Amino acid sequence: MNHLKKLTILHSNDLHGDFLAEQTDERLVGGVSMLSGYINQVKSTEKNTLYCIAGDMFRGSVIDTEYKGISTIEIMNMLSPDVVTIGNHETDYGVAHLLFIEKCAKFPIINANLHIKTNGARLFKPYHIVEIDGMKILFIGILTEEVLSQTKKDELIGTFIDIDEAAQEIGKICNTYNSLDVDLTVLLTHIGFEEDKQLAARLDPAWGVDIIIGGHSHTLPDTPETINNIIIVQAGTGTDQIGRFDITVNTDQNCIDSYTWQTVPVRAKTCPRDQALEHILQYYQAETDKKYGRLVTKFKRTLTHPSRYCETELGGLLSDIVCENLGLDLMLLGSGGIRSKELGPIVLYSDFIECFPYDDSVHMLPVTGKQLRQIILHILRDEVWSGDHCEFYQFSGRIRIIYRRDTHDFEELSFDGKPLCDEKIYRIGIELYHYKNLEKFLSISYDEVEKNGKIRVVSTSCRDILDEYLSAHQLLDREIDGRLVVK
């Protein structure tokens, strides 16, 4: 007779410092206080409950930025996850700082593939086994090179090149620990939903992987995907919802007998508040309000940034400011670095930092018109529109691009109202993060660029430029002007 046991797995991903509840339509939504309240409520009613986080706890709030993630770990300690894997933004403050942060964590942080290049030593424990009600649940943490561009700043740190190598590493761990009578195997990944499906297809069924709980692409599926008999889920982004598995585990055959999965909205009506966690939040908020409460500017109206993959009002304004102040011909401002869907009309410093949390130097690249054409073609490649998590850019206003996806070519590519000149040198600005990943993000090598002239750092702080300009100008406005049109 098969021995069946119940297990509930709650999961979050890409929290990005989304600590505070928001008032929407007279309802209180999200925030870690109500998230914690829901987790505690489920743990009090369901005997076997685990909570896990699939990466990107860091970045997105002034509370996280001001304390460089230490505040985040303290808040996560109050949430008490059973296991966490790292995401790409866990490396934003540097790998050495991440290892320091790990020492502050009162929960296991796992990752199977970050290693030191010189000796191959792993930086983290690759797996964690949770024993609950006689069951053994194996968690494995996976992050691939594709989402670890930030570590290019640290030449001693390496990771797997692709999903195939990640699959091989999963096989090694499963082969080693399946002998411990593991009842359920869960991959905690931070590589994106489409990549999760590719990874699942490459896994040998004999390894016994049952579930992939992912992150990075901020996907909120209506139902799980099933590839190679592996159930794949994500829970969007932030704290407005939480993923929930209710599983019946066959402990004789070490597999899932049946399951249900859903995303549960985090709302005041159904989720009690965690008063102890609120006390911690109030302390951090009071401290940051002293520094971040100043008024930066007032826009004429609210400016929006609804998607990273198109021209936006906010992206147009910010890219224009950097371009004009640095005397560039064109600024390619990382679209994903603008973290708010909208900003204004009143802009406090806290709003500005949450919108633009990454402060990098700006590098000037001299490129020919012909090279610029190829760079823009690469930015607009098919992968961008297929759901893959690609880098994209907000273009400053002197360029006009009309691109057809069906022909993979331009209807118009002009600069200052004239066709782009193949031989002319254009001074292009990009941030350090993109400069460090030049070939991957823009499909051009350092050597190709340097044939045209010297690459120079033209500002050590992109944020300083924006802060200074916004503080000195009031009632700014920006509309979509057709600088980037994709047909």
NORMO-V282583 format. One record per residue. N is the residue number from 0. RES is the residue in one small letter. SS is DSSP state (helix for helix, strand for strand, loop for the rest). Layout:
# NORMO-V282583
n,res,ss
N,RES,SS
N,RES,SS
This chain:
# NORMO-V282583
n,res,ss
0,m,loop
1,n,loop
2,h,loop
3,l,strand
4,k,strand
5,k,strand
6,l,strand
7,t,strand
8,i,strand
9,l,strand
10,h,strand
11,s,strand
12,n,loop
13,d,loop
14,l,loop
15,h,loop
16,g,loop
17,d,loop
18,f,loop
19,l,loop
20,a,loop
21,e,strand
22,q,strand
23,t,strand
24,d,loop
25,e,loop
26,r,strand
27,l,strand
28,v,strand
29,g,loop
30,g,loop
31,v,helix
32,s,helix
33,m,helix
34,l,helix
35,s,helix
36,g,helix
37,y,helix
38,i,helix
39,n,helix
40,q,helix
41,v,helix
42,k,helix
43,s,helix
44,t,helix
45,e,loop
46,k,loop
47,n,loop
48,t,strand
49,l,strand
50,y,strand
51,c,strand
52,i,strand
53,a,strand
54,g,loop
55,d,loop
56,m,loop
57,f,loop
58,r,loop
59,g,loop
60,s,loop
61,v,helix
62,i,helix
63,d,helix
64,t,helix
65,e,helix
66,y,loop
67,k,loop
68,g,loop
69,i,helix
70,s,helix
71,t,helix
72,i,helix
73,e,helix
74,i,helix
75,m,helix
76,n,helix
77,m,helix
78,l,helix
79,s,loop
80,p,loop
81,d,loop
82,v,strand
83,v,strand
84,t,strand
85,i,loop
86,g,loop
87,n,helix
88,h,helix
89,e,helix
90,t,helix
91,d,loop
92,y,loop
93,g,loop
94,v,helix
95,a,helix
96,h,helix
97,l,helix
98,l,helix
99,f,helix
100,i,helix
101,e,helix
102,k,helix
103,c,helix
104,a,loop
105,k,loop
106,f,loop
107,p,loop
108,i,strand
109,i,strand
110,n,loop
111,a,loop
112,n,loop
113,l,loop
114,h,strand
115,i,strand
116,k,loop
117,t,loop
118,n,loop
119,g,loop
120,a,loop
121,r,strand
122,l,loop
123,f,loop
124,k,strand
125,p,loop
126,y,strand
127,h,strand
128,i,strand
129,v,strand
130,e,strand
131,i,strand
132,d,loop
133,g,loop
134,m,strand
135,k,strand
136,i,strand
137,l,strand
138,f,strand
139,i,strand
140,g,strand
141,i,strand
142,l,loop
143,t,loop
144,e,helix
145,e,helix
146,v,helix
147,l,loop
148,s,helix
149,q,helix
150,t,helix
151,k,helix
152,k,helix
153,d,loop
154,e,loop
155,l,loop
156,i,strand
157,g,strand
158,t,loop
159,f,loop
160,i,loop
161,d,loop
162,i,helix
163,d,helix
164,e,helix
165,a,helix
166,a,helix
167,q,helix
168,e,helix
169,i,helix
170,g,helix
171,k,helix
172,i,helix
173,c,helix
174,n,helix
175,t,helix
176,y,helix
177,n,helix
178,s,helix
179,l,helix
180,d,loop
181,v,loop
182,d,loop
183,l,strand
184,t,strand
185,v,strand
186,l,strand
187,l,strand
188,t,strand
189,h,loop
190,i,loop
191,g,loop
192,f,helix
193,e,helix
194,e,helix
195,d,helix
196,k,helix
197,q,helix
198,l,helix
199,a,helix
200,a,helix
201,r,helix
202,l,loop
203,d,loop
204,p,helix
205,a,helix
206,w,helix
207,g,loop
208,v,loop
209,d,loop
210,i,strand
211,i,strand
212,i,strand
213,g,loop
214,g,loop
215,h,loop
216,s,loop
217,h,loop
218,t,loop
219,l,loop
220,p,loop
221,d,loop
222,t,loop
223,p,loop
224,e,strand
225,t,strand
226,i,strand
227,n,loop
228,n,loop
229,i,strand
230,i,strand
231,i,strand
232,v,strand
233,q,loop
234,a,loop
235,g,loop
236,t,loop
237,g,loop
238,t,loop
239,d,loop
240,q,strand
241,i,strand
242,g,strand
243,r,strand
244,f,strand
245,d,strand
246,i,strand
247,t,strand
248,v,strand
249,n,strand
250,t,loop
251,d,loop
252,q,loop
253,n,loop
254,c,strand
255,i,strand
256,d,strand
257,s,strand
258,y,strand
259,t,strand
260,w,strand
261,q,strand
262,t,strand
263,v,strand
264,p,strand
265,v,loop
266,r,strand
267,a,loop
268,k,loop
269,t,loop
270,c,loop
271,p,loop
272,r,loop
273,d,loop
274,q,helix
275,a,helix
276,l,helix
277,e,helix
278,h,helix
279,i,helix
280,l,helix
281,q,helix
282,y,helix
283,y,helix
284,q,helix
285,a,helix
286,e,helix
287,t,helix
288,d,helix
289,k,helix
290,k,helix
291,y,helix
292,g,loop
293,r,loop
294,l,strand
295,v,strand
296,t,strand
297,k,strand
298,f,loop
299,k,loop
300,r,loop
301,t,loop
302,l,strand
303,t,strand
304,h,loop
305,p,loop
306,s,loop
307,r,loop
308,y,loop
309,c,loop
310,e,loop
311,t,loop
312,e,helix
313,l,helix
314,g,helix
315,g,helix
316,l,helix
317,l,helix
318,s,helix
319,d,helix
320,i,helix
321,v,helix
322,c,helix
323,e,helix
324,n,helix
325,l,helix
326,g,loop
327,l,loop
328,d,loop
329,l,strand
330,m,strand
331,l,strand
332,l,strand
333,g,strand
334,s,helix
335,g,helix
336,g,helix
337,i,loop
338,r,loop
339,s,loop
340,k,loop
341,e,strand
342,l,strand
343,g,loop
344,p,loop
345,i,strand
346,v,strand
347,l,strand
348,y,helix
349,s,helix
350,d,helix
351,f,helix
352,i,helix
353,e,helix
354,c,helix
355,f,loop
356,p,loop
357,y,loop
358,d,loop
359,d,loop
360,s,loop
361,v,strand
362,h,strand
363,m,strand
364,l,strand
365,p,strand
366,v,strand
367,t,strand
368,g,helix
369,k,helix
370,q,helix
371,l,helix
372,r,helix
373,q,helix
374,i,helix
375,i,helix
376,l,helix
377,h,helix
378,i,helix
379,l,loop
380,r,loop
381,d,helix
382,e,helix
383,v,helix
384,w,helix
385,s,loop
386,g,loop
387,d,loop
388,h,loop
389,c,loop
390,e,loop
391,f,loop
392,y,strand
393,q,strand
394,f,strand
395,s,loop
396,g,loop
397,r,loop
398,i,strand
399,r,strand
400,i,strand
401,i,strand
402,y,strand
403,r,strand
404,r,loop
405,d,loop
406,t,loop
407,h,loop
408,d,strand
409,f,strand
410,e,strand
411,e,strand
412,l,strand
413,s,strand
414,f,strand
415,d,loop
416,g,loop
417,k,strand
418,p,strand
419,l,loop
420,c,loop
421,d,loop
422,e,loop
423,k,loop
424,i,strand
425,y,strand
426,r,strand
427,i,strand
428,g,strand
429,i,strand
430,e,strand
431,l,helix
432,y,helix
433,h,helix
434,y,helix
435,k,helix
436,n,loop
437,l,helix
438,e,helix
439,k,helix
440,f,helix
441,l,helix
442,s,loop
443,i,loop
444,s,loop
445,y,helix
446,d,helix
447,e,helix
448,v,helix
449,e,helix
450,k,loop
451,n,loop
452,g,loop
453,k,loop
454,i,loop
455,r,strand
456,v,strand
457,v,strand
458,s,strand
459,t,loop
460,s,loop
461,c,helix
462,r,helix
463,d,helix
464,i,helix
465,l,helix
466,d,helix
467,e,helix
468,y,helix
469,l,helix
470,s,helix
471,a,helix
472,h,loop
473,q,loop
474,l,loop
475,l,loop
476,d,loop
477,r,loop
478,e,loop
479,i,loop
480,d,loop
481,g,loop
482,r,loop
483,l,strand
484,v,strand
485,v,strand
486,k,loop
